[in-house]
Amino acid sequence: MNPQDRMILAVDVSTIDEAVRLVEQMAGRVGAFKVGLELVNACGPQIFERLRQAGAQRIFYDCKLHDIPNTVAGALRSIGQHNLWMVNLHAAGGVAMMEAGAQALQHAASESGTPAPHLIAVTLLTSISKAELTTQLHVPLSPVEYVTAMALSAKQSGLSGVVASPHEISAVRAACGPDFLIVTP
């Protein structure tokens, strides 16, 4: 794999025109394009097809789903119709939520005749400090311990990988093995 194929460019803009220009400029120079909630909520899910037309081969929808299992499954059934490369949810939603999401995404992709996207879990937002993890979220683990535990839950749930900071890569790799995807912001 070329090193550039490992790079995911964040398309953190709020209009279709800005997004299309960015993809046209960077297509062939990065491996994938990350589309977040700002762009999808501003433009609607048709943004995915517009970005494909502009040259995006692989699209990662950074939607960070976190809700009850039934709601996440329903959202992923809809998302699964868009022929995406990768989608994410929050591991803190629990194993039942992740399993329901993974099953729904597989089913939707099968029905639409497209490959199922990689489903990965956000382990811990990189904006949350150790102090916030302990005092505000009441988690007595260190960030590395927490992220590793969330990664193991994601793997157990059938997910392809996780989002984790560079500080946690070694621990996640050791716990989850060489084939488990780790996406790093």
N, CA and C atoms as an extended XYZ file, in Angstrom:
555
Properties=species:S:1:pos:R:3:atomname:S:1:resname:S:1:resid:I:1 pbc="F F F"
N         0.852       -1.180        0.000 N   MET     1
C         0.000        0.000        0.000 CA  MET     1
C         0.895        1.241        0.000 C   MET     1
N         0.578        2.198       -0.849 N   ASN     2
C         1.302        3.462       -0.873 CA  ASN     2
C         1.033        4.235        0.419 C   ASN     2
N         2.018        4.949        0.927 N   PRO     3
C         1.785        5.748        2.139 CA  PRO     3
C         0.618        6.722        1.992 C   PRO     3
N         0.449        7.313        0.802 N   GLN     4
C        -0.650        8.266        0.622 CA  GLN     4
C        -2.011        7.582        0.746 C   GLN     4
N        -2.075        6.275        0.470 N   ASP     5
C        -3.343        5.560        0.597 CA  ASP     5
C        -3.797        5.462        2.044 C   ASP     5
N        -2.883        5.642        2.976 N   ARG     6
C        -3.218        5.587        4.400 CA  ARG     6
C        -3.742        6.915        4.923 C   ARG     6
N        -3.595        7.963        4.122 N   MET     7
C        -4.029        9.295        4.550 CA  MET     7
C        -5.509        9.510        4.265 C   MET     7
N        -6.196       10.050        5.256 N   ILE     8
C        -7.612       10.386        5.135 CA  ILE     8
C        -7.714       11.896        5.318 C   ILE     8
N        -8.231       12.581        4.322 N   LEU     9
C        -8.358       14.036        4.386 CA  LEU     9
C        -9.735       14.409        4.908 C   LEU     9
N        -9.764       15.242        5.939 N   ALA    10
C       -11.024       15.731        6.493 CA  ALA    10
C       -11.603       16.798        5.574 C   ALA    10
N       -12.805       16.567        5.106 N   VAL    11
C       -13.506       17.544        4.281 CA  VAL    11
C       -14.397       18.349        5.231 C   VAL    11
N       -13.738       19.167        6.046 N   ASP    12
C       -14.431       19.935        7.084 CA  ASP    12
C       -14.816       21.316        6.564 C   ASP    12
N       -15.746       21.305        5.628 N   VAL    13
C       -16.298       22.526        5.052 CA  VAL    13
C       -17.818       22.414        5.130 C   VAL    13
N       -18.514       23.510        4.792 N   SER    14
C       -19.966       23.476        4.991 CA  SER    14
C       -20.794       23.623        3.720 C   SER    14
N       -20.142       23.644        2.543 N   THR    15
C       -20.924       23.739        1.313 CA  THR    15
C       -20.476       22.675        0.315 C   THR    15
N       -21.385       22.312       -0.575 N   ILE    16
C       -21.075       21.339       -1.617 CA  ILE    16
C       -19.943       21.862       -2.499 C   ILE    16
N       -20.001       23.124       -2.884 N   ASP    17
C       -18.968       23.681       -3.765 CA  ASP    17
C       -17.578       23.597       -3.141 C   ASP    17
N       -17.459       23.957       -1.863 N   GLU    18
C       -16.161       23.870       -1.181 CA  GLU    18
C       -15.679       22.422       -1.119 C   GLU    18
N       -16.598       21.515       -0.814 N   ALA    19
C       -16.237       20.099       -0.693 CA  ALA    19
C       -15.786       19.537       -2.035 C   ALA    19
N       -16.513       19.840       -3.083 N   VAL    20
C       -16.164       19.349       -4.414 CA  VAL    20
C       -14.802       19.890       -4.835 C   VAL    20
N       -14.556       21.178       -4.629 N   ARG    21
C       -13.251       21.765       -4.986 CA  ARG    21
C       -12.117       21.064       -4.245 C   ARG    21
N       -12.305       20.820       -2.948 N   LEU    22
C       -11.277       20.163       -2.138 CA  LEU    22
C       -11.000       18.750       -2.660 C   LEU    22
N       -12.040       18.005       -2.943 N   VAL    23
C       -11.861       16.642       -3.453 CA  VAL    23
C       -11.197       16.668       -4.826 C   VAL    23
N       -11.622       17.561       -5.693 N   GLU    24
C       -10.998       17.649       -7.014 CA  GLU    24
C        -9.496       17.954       -6.903 C   GLU    24
N        -9.121       18.814       -5.958 N   GLN    25
C        -7.710       19.173       -5.766 CA  GLN    25
C        -6.891       18.016       -5.199 C   GLN    25
N        -7.498       17.191       -4.351 N   MET    26
C        -6.741       16.188       -3.609 CA  MET    26
C        -6.951       14.748       -4.073 C   MET    26
N        -7.898       14.511       -4.967 N   ALA    27
C        -8.133       13.144       -5.478 CA  ALA    27
C        -6.836       12.610       -6.075 C   ALA    27
N        -6.497       11.381       -5.704 N   GLY    28
C        -5.261       10.766       -6.163 CA  GLY    28
C        -4.059       11.080       -5.291 C   GLY    28
N        -4.224       12.015       -4.370 N   ARG    29
C        -3.122       12.389       -3.468 CA  ARG    29
C        -3.320       11.864       -2.059 C   ARG    29
N        -4.546       11.494       -1.728 N   VAL    30
C        -4.866       10.920       -0.422 CA  VAL    30
C        -5.676        9.647       -0.653 C   VAL    30
N        -5.744        8.807        0.360 N   GLY    31
C        -6.424        7.530        0.214 CA  GLY    31
C        -7.921        7.568        0.395 C   GLY    31
N        -8.402        8.561        1.152 N   ALA    32
C        -9.837        8.632        1.433 CA  ALA    32
C       -10.190       10.041        1.885 C   ALA    32
N       -11.479       10.304        1.886 N   PHE    33
C       -11.993       11.590        2.323 CA  PHE    33
C       -12.977       11.367        3.466 C   PHE    33
N       -12.787       12.109        4.559 N   LYS    34
C       -13.663       12.014        5.729 CA  LYS    34
C       -14.707       13.116        5.652 C   LYS    34
N       -15.965       12.713        5.703 N   VAL    35
C       -17.088       13.634        5.670 CA  VAL    35
C       -17.771       13.568        7.028 C   VAL    35
N       -17.900       14.718        7.669 N   GLY    36
C       -18.480       14.759        9.003 CA  GLY    36
C       -19.901       15.280        9.033 C   GLY    36
N       -20.385       15.459       10.242 N   LEU    37
C       -21.768       15.869       10.447 CA  LEU    37
C       -22.067       17.254        9.907 C   LEU    37
N       -21.113       18.180        9.980 N   GLU    38
C       -21.366       19.535        9.483 CA  GLU    38
C       -21.751       19.509        8.001 C   GLU    38
N       -20.949       18.823        7.200 N   LEU    39
C       -21.194       18.789        5.757 CA  LEU    39
C       -22.458       18.010        5.415 C   LEU    39
N       -22.665       16.864        6.033 N   VAL    40
C       -23.864       16.068        5.738 CA  VAL    40
C       -25.125       16.806        6.167 C   VAL    40
N       -25.081       17.483        7.314 N   ASN    41
C       -26.260       18.226        7.751 CA  ASN    41
C       -26.500       19.482        6.919 C   ASN    41
N       -25.437       20.065        6.371 N   ALA    42
C       -25.593       21.244        5.519 CA  ALA    42
C       -26.076       20.876        4.122 C   ALA    42
N       -25.627       19.722        3.614 N   CYS    43
C       -25.865       19.378        2.211 CA  CYS    43
C       -26.767       18.174        1.994 C   CYS    43
N       -26.953       17.357        3.003 N   GLY    44
C       -27.724       16.133        2.856 CA  GLY    44
C       -26.854       14.987        2.365 C   GLY    44
N       -27.378       13.769        2.399 N   PRO    45
C       -26.582       12.605        2.021 CA  PRO    45
C       -26.204       12.555        0.540 C   PRO    45
N       -26.786       13.412       -0.284 N   GLN    46
C       -26.371       13.447       -1.686 CA  GLN    46
C       -24.928       13.909       -1.826 C   GLN    46
N       -24.359       14.451       -0.757 N   ILE    47
C       -22.956       14.870       -0.792 CA  ILE    47
C       -22.040       13.695       -1.129 C   ILE    47
N       -22.404       12.505       -0.704 N   PHE    48
C       -21.551       11.343       -0.965 CA  PHE    48
C       -21.382       11.115       -2.478 C   PHE    48
N       -22.490       11.153       -3.217 N   GLU    49
C       -22.423       10.943       -4.662 CA  GLU    49
C       -21.706       12.101       -5.346 C   GLU    49
N       -21.928       13.306       -4.896 N   ARG    50
C       -21.235       14.467       -5.493 CA  ARG    50
C       -19.727       14.348       -5.310 C   ARG    50
N       -19.304       13.871       -4.135 N   LEU    51
C       -17.867       13.725       -3.902 CA  LEU    51
C       -17.290       12.585       -4.739 C   LEU    51
N       -18.058       11.530       -4.952 N   ARG    52
C       -17.600       10.454       -5.844 CA  ARG    52
C       -17.403       10.997       -7.258 C   ARG    52
N       -18.352       11.797       -7.727 N   GLN    53
C       -18.246       12.399       -9.054 CA  GLN    53
C       -17.020       13.311       -9.160 C   GLN    53
N       -16.620       13.916       -8.041 N   ALA    54
C       -15.454       14.814       -8.021 CA  ALA    54
C       -14.140       14.048       -7.920 C   ALA    54
N       -14.217       12.725       -7.701 N   GLY    55
C       -13.005       11.914       -7.668 CA  GLY    55
C       -12.738       11.157       -6.388 C   GLY    55
N       -13.614       11.252       -5.401 N   ALA    56
C       -13.424       10.527       -4.143 CA  ALA    56
C       -13.713        9.036       -4.361 C   ALA    56
N       -12.698        8.209       -4.243 N   GLN    57
C       -12.870        6.767       -4.394 CA  GLN    57
C       -13.366        6.128       -3.098 C   GLN    57
N       -12.830        6.617       -1.972 N   ARG    58
C       -13.210        6.060       -0.668 CA  ARG    58
C       -13.682        7.205        0.227 C   ARG    58
N       -14.868        7.024        0.810 N   ILE    59
C       -15.453        8.041        1.684 CA  ILE    59
C       -15.697        7.437        3.060 C   ILE    59
N       -15.225        8.141        4.060 N   PHE    60
C       -15.407        7.775        5.467 CA  PHE    60
C       -16.432        8.751        6.040 C   PHE    60
N       -17.602        8.237        6.429 N   TYR    61
C       -18.630        9.073        7.045 CA  TYR    61
C       -18.401        9.057        8.551 C   TYR    61
N       -17.933       10.178        9.049 N   ASP    62
C       -17.606       10.359       10.466 CA  ASP    62
C       -18.850       10.843       11.208 C   ASP    62
N       -19.817        9.933       11.395 N   CYS    63
C       -21.104       10.312       11.987 CA  CYS    63
C       -21.167       10.078       13.493 C   CYS    63
N       -20.230        9.308       14.022 N   LYS    64
C       -20.122        9.074       15.472 CA  LYS    64
C       -21.479        8.752       16.130 C   LYS    64
N       -22.156        7.751       15.613 N   LEU    65
C       -23.458        7.381       16.165 CA  LEU    65
C       -23.335        6.901       17.612 C   LEU    65
N       -24.313        7.261       18.426 N   HIS    66
C       -24.353        6.837       19.829 CA  HIS    66
C       -25.796        6.973       20.300 C   HIS    66
N       -26.508        5.857       20.358 N   ASP    67
C       -27.908        5.863       20.749 CA  ASP    67
C       -28.269        4.444       21.164 C   ASP    67
N       -29.534        4.177       21.381 N   ILE    68
C       -29.943        2.825       21.728 CA  ILE    68
C       -29.708        1.915       20.523 C   ILE    68
N       -29.532        0.606       20.749 N   PRO    69
C       -29.205       -0.299       19.640 CA  PRO    69
C       -30.158       -0.216       18.455 C   PRO    69
N       -31.451       -0.147       18.700 N   ASN    70
C       -32.423       -0.110       17.610 CA  ASN    70
C       -32.265        1.138       16.742 C   ASN    70
N       -32.020        2.271       17.371 N   THR    71
C       -31.870        3.529       16.635 CA  THR    71
C       -30.583        3.533       15.816 C   THR    71
N       -29.488        3.058       16.398 N   VAL    72
C       -28.223        2.979       15.666 CA  VAL    72
C       -28.346        2.002       14.498 C   VAL    72
N       -29.001        0.881       14.723 N   ALA    73
C       -29.205       -0.090       13.641 CA  ALA    73
C       -30.006        0.539       12.507 C   ALA    73
N       -31.062        1.268       12.832 N   GLY    74
C       -31.857        1.926       11.801 CA  GLY    74
C       -31.055        2.957       11.027 C   GLY    74
N       -30.263        3.741       11.734 N   ALA    75
C       -29.426        4.744       11.062 CA  ALA    75
C       -28.418        4.062       10.151 C   ALA    75
N       -27.795        2.983       10.606 N   LEU    76
C       -26.803        2.301        9.789 CA  LEU    76
C       -27.421        1.552        8.616 C   LEU    76
N       -28.664        1.117        8.748 N   ARG    77
C       -29.355        0.537        7.586 CA  ARG    77
C       -29.481        1.596        6.485 C   ARG    77
N       -29.814        2.817        6.879 N   SER    78
C       -29.922        3.904        5.898 CA  SER    78
C       -28.557        4.286        5.347 C   SER    78
N       -27.575        4.414        6.219 N   ILE    79
C       -26.223        4.779        5.801 CA  ILE    79
C       -25.640        3.718        4.874 C   ILE    79
N       -25.976        2.457        5.123 N   GLY    80
C       -25.453        1.355        4.320 CA  GLY    80
C       -25.855        1.400        2.863 C   GLY    80
N       -26.823        2.226        2.509 N   GLN    81
C       -27.280        2.355        1.123 CA  GLN    81
C       -26.387        3.280        0.295 C   GLN    81
N       -25.417        3.945        0.936 N   HIS    82
C       -24.640        4.987        0.257 CA  HIS    82
C       -23.279        4.536       -0.277 C   HIS    82
N       -22.982        3.250       -0.244 N   ASN    83
C       -21.738        2.717       -0.804 CA  ASN    83
C       -20.504        3.447       -0.270 C   ASN    83
N       -20.422        3.525        1.046 N   LEU    84
C       -19.304        4.196        1.699 CA  LEU    84
C       -18.185        3.208        1.997 C   LEU    84
N       -17.006        3.720        2.261 N   TRP    85
C       -15.845        2.898        2.596 CA  TRP    85
C       -15.761        2.641        4.096 C   TRP    85
N       -16.137        3.645        4.901 N   MET    86
C       -16.000        3.521        6.351 CA  MET    86
C       -17.038        4.401        7.038 C   MET    86
N       -17.499        3.940        8.208 N   VAL    87
C       -18.479        4.648        9.030 CA  VAL    87
C       -18.068        4.421       10.489 C   VAL    87
N       -18.449        5.347       11.382 N   ASN    88
C       -18.115        5.111       12.783 CA  ASN    88
C       -19.286        5.332       13.733 C   ASN    88
N       -19.098        4.809       14.929 N   LEU    89
C       -20.030        4.983       16.040 CA  LEU    89
C       -19.199        5.075       17.319 C   LEU    89
N       -19.834        5.383       18.436 N   HIS    90
C       -19.145        5.488       19.718 CA  HIS    90
C       -19.159        4.143       20.439 C   HIS    90
N       -17.988        3.675       20.829 N   ALA    91
C       -17.890        2.415       21.584 CA  ALA    91
C       -18.600        2.513       22.928 C   ALA    91
N       -18.713        3.716       23.480 N   ALA    92
C       -19.360        3.898       24.779 CA  ALA    92
C       -20.845        3.539       24.735 C   ALA    92
N       -21.386        3.338       23.544 N   GLY    93
C       -22.768        2.899       23.425 CA  GLY    93
C       -22.977        1.449       23.836 C   GLY    93
N       -21.877        0.717       23.974 N   GLY    94
C       -21.949       -0.650       24.465 CA  GLY    94
C       -21.943       -1.709       23.371 C   GLY    94
N       -21.699       -2.930       23.811 N   VAL    95
C       -21.589       -4.069       22.896 CA  VAL    95
C       -22.895       -4.306       22.141 C   VAL    95
N       -24.032       -4.252       22.816 N   ALA    96
C       -25.310       -4.509       22.135 CA  ALA    96
C       -25.538       -3.499       21.014 C   ALA    96
N       -25.212       -2.229       21.258 N   MET    97
C       -25.377       -1.204       20.231 CA  MET    97
C       -24.435       -1.460       19.058 C   MET    97
N       -23.165       -1.773       19.365 N   MET    98
C       -22.196       -2.017       18.289 CA  MET    98
C       -22.570       -3.245       17.476 C   MET    98
N       -22.992       -4.317       18.137 N   GLU    99
C       -23.397       -5.528       17.418 CA  GLU    99
C       -24.605       -5.263       16.526 C   GLU    99
N       -25.601       -4.546       17.051 N   ALA   100
C       -26.792       -4.233       16.260 CA  ALA   100
C       -26.421       -3.388       15.048 C   ALA   100
N       -25.524       -2.432       15.257 N   GLY   101
C       -25.084       -1.591       14.153 CA  GLY   101
C       -24.337       -2.374       13.094 C   GLY   101
N       -23.434       -3.241       13.525 N   ALA   102
C       -22.644       -4.038       12.580 CA  ALA   102
C       -23.554       -4.945       11.753 C   ALA   102
N       -24.512       -5.588       12.403 N   GLN   103
C       -25.437       -6.472       11.687 CA  GLN   103
C       -26.291       -5.692       10.696 C   GLN   103
N       -26.782       -4.531       11.112 N   ALA   104
C       -27.627       -3.722       10.228 CA  ALA   104
C       -26.845       -3.220        9.016 C   ALA   104
N       -25.606       -2.825        9.236 N   LEU   105
C       -24.780       -2.330        8.143 CA  LEU   105
C       -24.478       -3.440        7.140 C   LEU   105
N       -24.167       -4.630        7.644 N   GLN   106
C       -23.934       -5.780        6.755 CA  GLN   106
C       -25.178       -6.086        5.928 C   GLN   106
N       -26.328       -6.086        6.584 N   HIS   107
C       -27.590       -6.392        5.910 CA  HIS   107
C       -27.897       -5.352        4.823 C   HIS   107
N       -27.727       -4.073        5.143 N   ALA   108
C       -28.022       -3.006        4.184 CA  ALA   108
C       -27.103       -3.093        2.974 C   ALA   108
N       -25.834       -3.364        3.208 N   ALA   109
C       -24.892       -3.478        2.093 CA  ALA   109
C       -25.245       -4.669        1.215 C   ALA   109
N       -25.626       -5.773        1.845 N   SER   110
C       -26.008       -6.963        1.097 CA  SER   110
C       -27.231       -6.677        0.223 C   SER   110
N       -28.210       -5.985        0.799 N   GLU   111
C       -29.424       -5.655        0.046 CA  GLU   111
C       -29.141       -4.720       -1.125 C   GLU   111
N       -28.191       -3.808       -0.946 N   SER   112
C       -27.900       -2.844       -2.010 CA  SER   112
C       -26.859       -3.373       -2.998 C   SER   112
N       -26.301       -4.546       -2.716 N   GLY   113
C       -25.329       -5.144       -3.617 CA  GLY   113
C       -23.979       -4.459       -3.604 C   GLY   113
N       -23.662       -3.795       -2.504 N   THR   114
C       -22.369       -3.115       -2.378 CA  THR   114
C       -21.584       -3.736       -1.223 C   THR   114
N       -20.277       -3.568       -1.225 N   PRO   115
C       -19.503       -4.076       -0.088 CA  PRO   115
C       -19.878       -3.323        1.182 C   PRO   115
N       -19.886       -4.022        2.292 N   ALA   116
C       -20.179       -3.360        3.568 CA  ALA   116
C       -19.013       -2.457        3.936 C   ALA   116
N       -19.317       -1.245        4.384 N   PRO   117
C       -18.240       -0.365        4.822 CA  PRO   117
C       -17.576       -0.912        6.090 C   PRO   117
N       -16.347       -0.508        6.304 N   HIS   118
C       -15.718       -0.783        7.595 CA  HIS   118
C       -16.505       -0.014        8.639 C   HIS   118
N       -16.860       -0.674        9.717 N   LEU   119
C       -17.496        0.005       10.845 CA  LEU   119
C       -16.466        0.058       11.948 C   LEU   119
N       -16.131        1.270       12.371 N   ILE   120
C       -15.132        1.451       13.420 CA  ILE   120
C       -15.748        2.221       14.576 C   ILE   120
N       -15.130        2.100       15.734 N   ALA   121
C       -15.656        2.742       16.936 CA  ALA   121
C       -14.743        3.867       17.399 C   ALA   121
N       -15.352        4.976       17.770 N   VAL   122
C       -14.642        6.037       18.466 CA  VAL   122
C       -14.487        5.549       19.904 C   VAL   122
N       -13.253        5.510       20.373 N   THR   123
C       -12.994        5.000       21.718 CA  THR   123
C       -13.125        6.094       22.763 C   THR   123
N       -12.457        7.205       22.516 N   LEU   124
C       -12.464        8.343       23.435 CA  LEU   124
C       -12.150        9.574       22.607 C   LEU   124
N       -12.969       10.596       22.707 N   LEU   125
C       -12.688       11.817       21.960 CA  LEU   125
C       -11.325       12.357       22.380 C   LEU   125
N       -10.522       12.751       21.411 N   THR   126
C        -9.167       13.225       21.725 CA  THR   126
C        -9.192       14.535       22.505 C   THR   126
N       -10.323       15.198       22.548 N   SER   127
C       -10.441       16.445       23.308 CA  SER   127
C       -10.628       16.199       24.805 C   SER   127
N       -10.854       14.950       25.211 N   ILE   128
C       -11.087       14.645       26.626 CA  ILE   128
C        -9.765       14.319       27.306 C   ILE   128
N        -9.453       15.071       28.327 N   SER   129
C        -8.202       14.880       29.065 CA  SER   129
C        -8.365       13.783       30.117 C   SER   129
N        -7.236       13.373       30.687 N   LYS   130
C        -7.263       12.391       31.779 CA  LYS   130
C        -8.097       12.915       32.939 C   LYS   130
N        -7.943       14.205       33.264 N   ALA   131
C        -8.712       14.802       34.364 CA  ALA   131
C       -10.210       14.766       34.065 C   ALA   131
N       -10.593       15.103       32.843 N   GLU   132
C       -12.013       15.066       32.474 CA  GLU   132
C       -12.555       13.641       32.498 C   GLU   132
N       -11.746       12.693       32.040 N   LEU   133
C       -12.167       11.297       32.049 CA  LEU   133
C       -12.494       10.855       33.476 C   LEU   133
N       -11.659       11.263       34.412 N   THR   134
C       -11.841       10.873       35.811 CA  THR   134
C       -12.932       11.677       36.516 C   THR   134
N       -12.849       13.013       36.432 N   THR   135
C       -13.749       13.845       37.236 CA  THR   135
C       -15.114       14.072       36.614 C   THR   135
N       -15.188       14.168       35.296 N   GLN   136
C       -16.471       14.458       34.658 CA  GLN   136
C       -17.188       13.207       34.172 C   GLN   136
N       -16.421       12.242       33.646 N   LEU   137
C       -17.041       11.012       33.153 CA  LEU   137
C       -17.002        9.884       34.177 C   LEU   137
N       -16.299       10.115       35.281 N   HIS   138
C       -16.222        9.161       36.391 CA  HIS   138
C       -15.666        7.804       35.967 C   HIS   138
N       -14.669        7.844       35.091 N   VAL   139
C       -13.991        6.628       34.634 CA  VAL   139
C       -12.656        6.556       35.359 C   VAL   139
N       -12.440        5.530       36.186 N   PRO   140
C       -11.217        5.454       36.992 CA  PRO   140
C        -9.990        4.922       36.245 C   PRO   140
N       -10.100        4.730       34.946 N   LEU   141
C        -8.994        4.200       34.154 CA  LEU   141
C        -8.190        5.345       33.533 C   LEU   141
N        -6.965        5.053       33.163 N   SER   142
C        -6.189        6.013       32.386 CA  SER   142
C        -6.758        6.035       30.969 C   SER   142
N        -6.478        7.080       30.188 N   PRO   143
C        -6.962        7.085       28.805 CA  PRO   143
C        -6.519        5.843       28.020 C   PRO   143
N        -5.280        5.412       28.175 N   VAL   144
C        -4.807        4.226       27.443 CA  VAL   144
C        -5.591        2.981       27.867 C   VAL   144
N        -5.814        2.808       29.159 N   GLU   145
C        -6.573        1.646       29.637 CA  GLU   145
C        -8.015        1.689       29.121 C   GLU   145
N        -8.622        2.876       29.163 N   TYR   146
C       -10.005        3.020       28.707 CA  TYR   146
C       -10.118        2.731       27.211 C   TYR   146
N        -9.231        3.341       26.420 N   VAL   147
C        -9.261        3.146       24.973 CA  VAL   147
C        -9.055        1.672       24.627 C   VAL   147
N        -8.144        1.019       25.311 N   THR   148
C        -7.887       -0.401       25.055 CA  THR   148
C        -9.121       -1.243       25.384 C   THR   148
N        -9.774       -0.939       26.495 N   ALA   149
C       -10.999       -1.663       26.856 CA  ALA   149
C       -12.090       -1.444       25.813 C   ALA   149
N       -12.245       -0.213       25.342 N   MET   150
C       -13.249        0.089       24.321 CA  MET   150
C       -12.903       -0.619       23.004 C   MET   150
N       -11.619       -0.670       22.663 N   ALA   151
C       -11.192       -1.353       21.440 CA  ALA   151
C       -11.511       -2.845       21.515 C   ALA   151
N       -11.269       -3.452       22.664 N   LEU   152
C       -11.589       -4.871       22.819 CA  LEU   152
C       -13.097       -5.111       22.696 C   LEU   152
N       -13.905       -4.204       23.241 N   SER   153
C       -15.365       -4.320       23.095 CA  SER   153
C       -15.778       -4.191       21.635 C   SER   153
N       -15.137       -3.277       20.911 N   ALA   154
C       -15.447       -3.103       19.489 CA  ALA   154
C       -15.089       -4.362       18.705 C   ALA   154
N       -13.940       -4.914       18.996 N   LYS   155
C       -13.527       -6.143       18.302 CA  LYS   155
C       -14.503       -7.279       18.612 C   LYS   155
N       -14.863       -7.427       19.886 N   GLN   156
C       -15.820       -8.460       20.309 CA  GLN   156
C       -17.161       -8.283       19.594 C   GLN   156
N       -17.514       -7.046       19.273 N   SER   157
C       -18.794       -6.740       18.638 CA  SER   157
C       -18.782       -6.932       17.128 C   SER   157
N       -17.620       -7.272       16.566 N   GLY   158
C       -17.532       -7.517       15.135 CA  GLY   158
C       -17.160       -6.303       14.311 C   GLY   158
N       -16.670       -5.236       14.934 N   LEU   159
C       -16.257       -4.058       14.203 CA  LEU   159
C       -14.883       -4.259       13.588 C   LEU   159
N       -14.579       -3.465       12.569 N   SER   160
C       -13.306       -3.567       11.845 CA  SER   160
C       -12.150       -2.913       12.579 C   SER   160
N       -12.452       -1.944       13.454 N   GLY   161
C       -11.381       -1.224       14.121 CA  GLY   161
C       -11.903       -0.093       14.970 C   GLY   161
N       -10.985        0.831       15.277 N   VAL   162
C       -11.313        1.953       16.156 CA  VAL   162
C       -10.621        3.229       15.686 C   VAL   162
N       -11.095        4.332       16.231 N   VAL   163
C       -10.402        5.608       16.146 CA  VAL   163
C        -9.704        5.771       17.484 C   VAL   163
N        -8.413        6.046       17.441 N   ALA   164
C        -7.641        6.227       18.677 CA  ALA   164
C        -6.506        7.205       18.412 C   ALA   164
N        -6.056        7.858       19.462 N   SER   165
C        -4.953        8.810       19.306 CA  SER   165
C        -3.639        8.052       19.137 C   SER   165
N        -2.603        8.725       18.650 N   PRO   166
C        -1.295        8.071       18.501 CA  PRO   166
C        -0.748        7.500       19.819 C   PRO   166
N        -1.167        8.071       20.946 N   HIS   167
C        -0.690        7.614       22.251 CA  HIS   167
C        -1.182        6.214       22.601 C   HIS   167
N        -2.252        5.768       21.970 N   GLU   168
C        -2.856        4.486       22.312 CA  GLU   168
C        -2.634        3.385       21.280 C   GLU   168
N        -1.994        3.702       20.176 N   ILE   169
C        -1.844        2.726       19.092 CA  ILE   169
C        -1.178        1.438       19.574 C   ILE   169
N        -0.077        1.540       20.291 N   SER   170
C         0.664        0.339       20.719 CA  SER   170
C        -0.200       -0.562       21.593 C   SER   170
N        -0.913        0.032       22.537 N   ALA   171
C        -1.748       -0.766       23.443 CA  ALA   171
C        -2.906       -1.425       22.689 C   ALA   171
N        -3.529       -0.680       21.781 N   VAL   172
C        -4.639       -1.241       21.004 CA  VAL   172
C        -4.131       -2.361       20.101 C   VAL   172
N        -3.001       -2.132       19.443 N   ARG   173
C        -2.442       -3.151       18.555 CA  ARG   173
C        -2.123       -4.420       19.336 C   ARG   173
N        -1.515       -4.265       20.514 N   ALA   174
C        -1.168       -5.427       21.334 CA  ALA   174
C        -2.418       -6.187       21.778 C   ALA   174
N        -3.484       -5.466       22.107 N   ALA   175
C        -4.709       -6.101       22.594 CA  ALA   175
C        -5.563       -6.703       21.482 C   ALA   175
N        -5.579       -6.062       20.308 N   CYS   176
C        -6.541       -6.445       19.269 CA  CYS   176
C        -5.940       -7.109       18.042 C   CYS   176
N        -4.632       -7.103       17.916 N   GLY   177
C        -3.991       -7.819       16.829 CA  GLY   177
C        -3.692       -6.977       15.608 C   GLY   177
N        -2.933       -7.551       14.680 N   PRO   178
C        -2.418       -6.804       13.529 CA  PRO   178
C        -3.454       -6.458       12.464 C   PRO   178
N        -4.568       -7.162       12.407 N   ASP   179
C        -5.559       -6.911       11.359 CA  ASP   179
C        -6.652       -5.929       11.777 C   ASP   179
N        -6.625       -5.506       13.017 N   PHE   180
C        -7.621       -4.571       13.545 CA  PHE   180
C        -7.236       -3.161       13.098 C   PHE   180
N        -8.150       -2.476       12.440 N   LEU   181
C        -7.849       -1.123       11.935 CA  LEU   181
C        -7.750       -0.110       13.080 C   LEU   181
N        -6.787        0.770       12.972 N   ILE   182
C        -6.659        1.886       13.915 CA  ILE   182
C        -6.558        3.151       13.075 C   ILE   182
N        -7.571        3.990       13.181 N   VAL   183
C        -7.595        5.272       12.471 CA  VAL   183
C        -7.203        6.339       13.481 C   VAL   183
N        -6.208        7.144       13.084 N   THR   184
C        -5.656        8.135       13.995 CA  THR   184
C        -5.863        9.539       13.446 C   THR   184
N        -6.504       10.411       14.232 N   PRO   185
C        -6.691       11.797       13.758 CA  PRO   185
C        -5.359       12.530       13.659 C   PRO   185
